[in-house]
Amino acid sequence: MKKEEILKLLEEAIVAREGSYSPYSNFKVGAVVVDQDNNHYLGANIENASYGLSNCGERTAIFSAVSQGLKKIKMIAVVGDTTQPISPCGACRQVISEFADENTIIILGNLKNDYKIMNMGELLPYGFKL
Ligand code: THU
Protein backbone atom coordinates (compact mmCIF):
# COMPACT_ATOMS: atom_id res chain seq x y z
CA MET A 1 0.00 0.00 0.00
CA LYS A 2 1.15 3.52 -0.78
CA LYS A 3 1.96 5.77 2.15
CA GLU A 4 -0.46 8.36 0.74
CA GLU A 5 -3.32 5.86 0.85
CA ILE A 6 -2.48 4.84 4.41
CA LEU A 7 -2.36 8.43 5.64
CA LYS A 8 -5.70 9.15 3.96
CA LEU A 9 -7.34 6.25 5.80
CA LEU A 10 -5.81 7.36 9.08
CA GLU A 11 -7.15 10.86 8.43
CA GLU A 12 -10.63 9.36 7.97
CA ALA A 13 -10.28 7.43 11.23
CA ILE A 14 -9.29 10.68 12.95
CA VAL A 15 -12.49 12.30 11.63
CA ALA A 16 -14.48 9.24 12.82
CA ARG A 17 -12.88 9.65 16.26
CA GLU A 18 -14.66 12.97 16.67
CA GLY A 19 -17.90 11.00 16.98
CA SER A 20 -16.65 9.36 20.17
CA TYR A 21 -18.86 9.45 23.26
CA SER A 22 -16.30 8.84 26.00
CA PRO A 23 -17.05 11.03 29.05
CA TYR A 24 -15.76 8.36 31.46
CA SER A 25 -12.35 7.56 30.03
CA ASN A 26 -11.87 10.69 27.92
CA PHE A 27 -10.09 8.39 25.52
CA LYS A 28 -11.45 8.75 21.99
CA VAL A 29 -11.00 6.01 19.41
CA GLY A 30 -11.94 6.24 15.74
CA ALA A 31 -12.06 3.57 13.06
CA VAL A 32 -12.79 3.23 9.37
CA VAL A 33 -13.69 -0.04 7.72
CA VAL A 34 -13.37 -0.56 3.96
CA ASP A 35 -15.45 -3.32 2.36
CA GLN A 36 -15.21 -5.47 -0.77
CA ASP A 37 -16.78 -2.68 -2.87
CA ASN A 38 -14.58 0.04 -1.38
CA ASN A 39 -17.39 1.48 0.74
CA HIS A 40 -16.08 3.22 3.86
CA TYR A 41 -17.82 2.98 7.23
CA LEU A 42 -16.84 5.12 10.21
CA GLY A 43 -17.16 4.38 13.92
CA ALA A 44 -16.05 5.63 17.31
CA ASN A 45 -16.14 4.30 20.86
CA ILE A 46 -19.40 4.81 22.74
CA GLU A 47 -19.27 4.52 26.52
CA ASN A 48 -21.94 3.96 29.13
CA ALA A 49 -22.39 4.86 32.82
CA SER A 50 -22.48 1.10 33.29
CA TYR A 51 -18.88 0.85 32.08
CA GLY A 52 -19.00 -2.72 30.82
CA LEU A 53 -21.60 -1.76 28.22
CA SER A 54 -19.16 0.51 26.41
CA ASN A 55 -18.44 -0.29 22.78
CA CYS A 56 -15.05 0.18 21.13
CA GLY A 57 -14.54 2.26 18.01
CA GLU A 58 -13.57 -0.74 15.89
CA ARG A 59 -16.73 -2.61 16.79
CA THR A 60 -18.96 0.43 16.22
CA ALA A 61 -17.54 0.75 12.69
CA ILE A 62 -17.80 -2.99 11.98
CA PHE A 63 -21.36 -3.35 13.30
CA SER A 64 -22.45 -0.34 11.28
CA ALA A 65 -20.74 -1.77 8.18
CA VAL A 66 -22.22 -5.25 8.55
CA SER A 67 -25.70 -3.85 9.11
CA GLN A 68 -25.31 -1.91 5.86
CA GLY A 69 -24.12 -4.84 3.75
CA LEU A 70 -20.42 -5.48 4.40
CA LYS A 71 -19.56 -9.10 3.81
CA LYS A 72 -15.81 -8.96 4.14
CA ILE A 73 -13.41 -6.41 5.63
CA LYS A 74 -10.85 -5.38 3.04
CA MET A 75 -9.06 -3.04 5.42
CA ILE A 76 -9.59 -1.41 8.75
CA ALA A 77 -7.76 1.59 10.22
CA VAL A 78 -7.92 2.52 13.90
CA VAL A 79 -6.58 5.57 15.75
CA GLY A 80 -6.30 6.83 19.29
CA ASP A 81 -4.22 9.45 21.05
CA THR A 82 -1.45 7.04 21.97
CA THR A 83 2.33 7.36 21.96
CA GLN A 84 2.72 4.30 19.77
CA PRO A 85 0.17 3.21 17.17
CA ILE A 86 -2.95 2.03 19.04
CA SER A 87 -3.28 -1.64 19.98
CA PRO A 88 -6.84 -2.98 19.56
CA CYS A 89 -8.34 -4.83 22.51
CA GLY A 90 -8.83 -8.60 22.42
CA ALA A 91 -12.61 -8.38 21.93
CA CYS A 92 -12.13 -6.19 18.86
CA ARG A 93 -9.50 -8.54 17.43
CA GLN A 94 -12.01 -11.37 17.68
CA VAL A 95 -14.80 -9.29 16.09
CA ILE A 96 -12.53 -8.13 13.24
CA SER A 97 -11.55 -11.76 12.59
CA GLU A 98 -15.20 -12.76 12.10
CA PHE A 99 -15.20 -10.69 8.87
CA ALA A 100 -11.56 -11.08 7.89
CA ASP A 101 -9.05 -13.67 6.78
CA GLU A 102 -5.42 -14.15 7.79
CA ASN A 103 -4.26 -11.59 5.20
CA THR A 104 -6.72 -8.78 5.92
CA ILE A 105 -4.87 -5.52 6.44
CA ILE A 106 -5.20 -3.69 9.74
CA ILE A 107 -3.69 -0.22 10.03
CA LEU A 108 -2.99 0.97 13.55
CA GLY A 109 -2.26 4.64 14.07
CA ASN A 110 -2.15 7.59 16.39
CA LEU A 111 -2.67 11.33 15.98
CA LYS A 112 0.92 11.97 14.92
CA ASN A 113 0.78 9.87 11.77
CA ASP A 114 2.79 7.06 13.32
CA TYR A 115 1.40 3.80 12.04
CA LYS A 116 1.90 0.08 12.04
CA ILE A 117 0.50 -2.24 9.40
CA MET A 118 -0.41 -5.73 10.49
CA ASN A 119 -2.48 -8.53 9.07
CA MET A 120 -5.16 -10.50 10.87
CA GLY A 121 -2.94 -13.50 11.42
CA GLU A 122 -0.41 -11.34 13.23
CA LEU A 123 -3.00 -9.46 15.26
CA LEU A 124 -4.86 -12.56 16.40
CA PRO A 125 -2.84 -15.73 15.98
CA TYR A 126 -4.76 -18.97 16.44
CA GLY A 127 -8.05 -17.07 16.76
CA PHE A 128 -11.35 -18.78 17.45
CA LYS A 129 -13.51 -19.69 14.45
CA LEU A 130 -16.40 -22.10 14.10
N1 THU B 1 -11.25 1.35 23.20
C1 THU B 1 -11.53 1.25 21.87
O1 THU B 1 -12.43 1.94 21.36
N2 THU B 1 -10.82 0.36 21.13
C2 THU B 1 -9.83 -0.44 21.62
O2 THU B 1 -9.33 -1.28 20.90
C3 THU B 1 -9.38 -0.28 23.00
C4 THU B 1 -10.24 0.56 23.87
C5 THU B 1 -12.04 2.29 24.02
C6 THU B 1 -12.93 1.63 25.04
C7 THU B 1 -13.13 2.75 26.02
O3 THU B 1 -14.20 3.57 25.56
C8 THU B 1 -11.85 3.57 25.92
O4 THU B 1 -11.20 3.14 24.75
C9 THU B 1 -10.91 3.38 27.10
O5 THU B 1 -10.67 2.05 27.34
Boltz pocket constraint, residues with backbone or C-beta under 6 A from the ligand:
constraints:
  - pocket:
      binder: B
      contacts: [[A, 21], [A, 22], [A, 25], [A, 27], [A, 28], [A, 29], [A, 44], [A, 45], [A, 46], [A, 47], [A, 54], [A, 55], [A, 56], [A, 57], [A, 58], [A, 87], [A, 88], [A, 89], [A, 92]]
      max_distance: 6.0
